[in-house]
Amino acid sequence: MNACELTASTTAAANAIAAHFSDEELTLLAALIVQLGDTLSTIAAQRALCSSRNRE
């Protein structure tokens, strides 16, 4: 999947999800997804740091 397909798919998914939730529910869902993304980024960074330290 190229970058254009990825962003189009993401937009389609967001539109499909938004059709089933109220504005208040969407606000909470968006916050939860941001937190999930941030947490996954933190885990990936920590793994990369530990991996690079193990190679030294």
ABEGO torsion letter per residue (X at the ends): XBAAAAAAAAAAAAAAAAAABBAAAAAAAAAAAAAAAAAAAAAAAAAAAAAAAAAX
